[in-house]
């Protein structure tokens, strides 16, 4: 019997849930003394384990052929290839791990007759390297004698921040998705192209083009190799397989005897494929060798200048033999010189993406030969950031009012705000900081960390906080006096929210998104509440990811609120992923009581943008919104009376589960109204309010659309009912049509309690 199909909408199942998916930290219930003891013991064991693994990895790298090793690691770990039982098992091998191996392999000078890596050797590297880096990080936990007392807990927090920076520098790559990294760096560098060309014979943007070419060339070469191998592996018999293999991969030597012996000894077809795969890897390696003249021809740039550049970006075998291996974790020479120099104009390049990951540092290193260009590029970066932030926000908020480079005075001092935006009744104050994040800071040097935090995070926040305070005073003055003390470039009439945002050009190892670490370390000597700080690359993702202006505005608002009340630990993209599921509605967590670790929440976002960079289409991640709430938001936004964005903000703050519950209860009320019955307890409205540490409520009023019947009838009584809860100060009221199947939006309003002073404008 076939199952009957129902016309009603499908009910959400457990598999449809979007989160949040929360679990307590394994140590969260333990006393502090037990957690310290655990950390000490973990650090001790990790130091022992790290030493053992590091020695094993060094010995392995000392005896295997470097080029085959790097080619195989890059291909199997970072690219998709032919799978067989002899291919390395899935592991958490990352780009930073392979960079570490390249530094180790560079310790040995050129040698003849060195053995190629066997499948077990490659698998050992896949297994050991992630474990080595994990042990390296936990090995730096304090010993018993170093365990912090109450007196030096601040220093312990500083140490934790340093280790966070070092761990991020060691493994995490890219300050944006590939397309963004390429475009943003190219757009900055072209400002000094002509000057750079006069010095080096090519443009600074040619450095970006070089690495992009090497990446695309590598992808094409590896894809050709896999296509060739798939064709060989399509053979139906062992004899056909071997003959096809030798035709595709012509080894030197006496092949007839080898072929006959191999065919005779091969147990079965799959076993023969497994045995041939390591041999094919030797031909794979040949595809990673490049010639500077060929590269120059492809890029249409000067051959001599190209070879000179590639020499500057390369190292020779044997160069790291006297280096401290420990330094490779936080100061790897491969990061700024990812190519390996061979003879003549030939190079080996298995990690061209490293060049793009460290393109800023590479450009800075090249400019050491032309000091005058350093200052010119610095000015170009500043201009570019301010221009790009303005462009992105103007596209994201159509019809918004903008003011740039606004100069104002406060307490006898002159200040300048980079950008001011007014959208509906929200004012956004933006500071853009293009200052570099230096190597010492990324390695955790205390003095540089303090200086960078102040310059890139605290100072711009203080600047916008200071102006926010001036605006707050001005609004109060204008309420009581006709005159204006502040010559502000944008109207302040009806402003309900003043938000602040800092944008950096460089990513500061994501520390800008985790102020909890800075606060614990005592580095936030701020007078005003800290504003959200986001990198340009992440700002671009946020504005693209969220489809509508009211969603973008809500994200900035919620990020600001979360900084004031909760501790989120994760980079900006992780927090964006968390926002998509929750709207950053953290009302269920009492402020200051919890730390929410959002690491890994960006997985869907990462997949979408990575696939988009490769030209593949996949659904864009979006907010967890029910169809009804999507419809309400669209109707409110398309009927924009002043203050409409306050209503959309209230709707966007409702969790997905509460959206469904509200709709269920609203439809129960509409059923009564349609049948001419009185709703239960005579209630034709639903009040959604949070716990005592929140101050706003959402009211959904259900009523039929009647001619001459004003949409906000009864609104004041409903608002008064919400204010019976002492902690509620604002009421957002939405009226929907009880007779419309889609529960259409009829009107909305914002109400404030009157029995005590409640500011009409929120300053964050």
Helices and strands as residue ranges (DSSP letters): G 14-16, H 32-63, H 66-78, H 95-105, H 119-138, H 153-171, H 178-189, G 190-192, H 193-200, H 205-233, H 238-248, H 255-265, H 269-286, E 289-291, H 292-299, H 303-312, E 314-316, G 325-329, G 333-335, E 339-341, E 346-348, H 352-357, H 359-366, G 367-369, H 371-396, E 401-410, E 413-423, E 426-433, H 439-442, H 446-452, I 453-458, H 459-480, E 497-504, G 511-513, H 515-520, E 532-535, H 536-545, H 549-565, E 567-569, H 572-582, E 595-597, H 603-613, H 627-637, H 644-652, H 656-674, G 680-682, E 685-689, E 696-703, H 715-722, E 730-737, E 745-752, E 762-763
